[in-house]
Amino acid sequence: MSGVGVGADGQVVGAGRCGWTMTVVANLCLGVIGLLPFFLLSVYVSNLGRTGGAPLGWTLVVVPLTVGFGALWFLVNRGLRRLTAPAHARGHWWLAALLTGAPILSLPMGALVSGAF
């Protein structure tokens, strides 16, 4: 890896545009992967009132899956954050959250277009 270095502020030197492209691709992929934890979490929360509490089996599956996905998202984006300019740090995190949520937010739009609602 010649020519690649880390600056004094911990940023990868010369990564700029590549960092934003990788952020977009990685977070869209994470959004697709995140559909499963989001779906299971929504089923879990919607059933809390009907069952009178949290069923242990669901809790043992949903909580670690959701926490694991959150940890994966944070670690990936922390690494990608190093590829962006320090002045755009806040923009990176907002863009990452928006792109990760895009597949989840597109589901109601698809249902509206198809006439499922």
C-alpha angles and dihedrals in degrees: 000000000000117000095026116108141157119245126224091267093055095256122134107251115243098003099119110126094024089058093056093047092050090047091055095046096042095048094047088052090047088051091056091047089046092061090085097053090042092051094046092046092051092050090047094051094044091053096049094087095045098050096044094240144000114310108229095227093055091044092053090054105035101043098052091042093051094043090046092052091048091051091048091050092049095047094047092048094045088057093045091047089067089062094059129075116270091239090062098052096115091045090054094057094045092048091048092052093046094048093046090052094046097088091047093047091048093061096076090045090053090049091050092050094047093048095243091133 
